[in-house]
């Protein structure tokens, strides 16, 4: 579960921030609650999930869009 949360948090930095960020946070927290053998990866997943949401907030604030834009 910790590995899945980590991967979702990592992918969430590039695509689908709004969906993958909170899912990574929840899965990471559940992994820690269930005393995973990889607590570092679970904590990193939580941090990445929070970062996903912050990146999305910066994007929305900067140009009013919900997606990446190069133009």
N, C-alpha and C positions, 0 to 999 in steps of 0.2 A: 504494500500500500504506500509506503514511503517513496519507493522508486517511481511508482505511477504518479504520485503527487509532484515529485520533482520534475518528471518529464512534462507533465501538463503545465507546470509553472514556467518551464523553459520555453515551451512552444507558445505559451500565452504571451510572451514578450513580443512575439511577431504577429500572431493572428488571434482573433477572437478573445481579446483581453477581458471583456465583460463576462464571458462565460468561464473561461479556463482559469482565471485568477482566483475567484472565490472557490471554485472546485478544488484547486490546489491547496488553498488554505484549509478547507474542511478536511480533505483527505490527509494532509499533514498533521493536523490536530488529532484526528482519529488514530493515526499511526502512533503518535506519541502517547495517547490515552491507552492504547492497547499494548504499550511497552514494546515497540518494535526493536529489532536488533540493529536498526540503522537510525538512531535518533538524530544524528547529524544531518542526514539526508532529509529527514522529516522537517527539521528546523529550517533547512535551506529551502524546502518546498514552500513553507509558510512565508518566508521572506520573499521568494520569487512571486508568490501569489499576490502579496501586498504590493510589490513593485509593479505587477501587471495592472492593478487597479490605479496606481499612481500615474503610470504612463498613459493610461486611458484618460485620466482626469486632465493631464497636461495637454494631450491632443485635443480634447474637447475645448479646453480653455484657449488654446493657441489659435485654432482655426475653425472651431465650431463643427467639427466633423467627428464621426465615430470610427474613422478608419485612417490608415496611413495615407499621406498625400505628398507626392514629390513635386507637384506644380503649384 
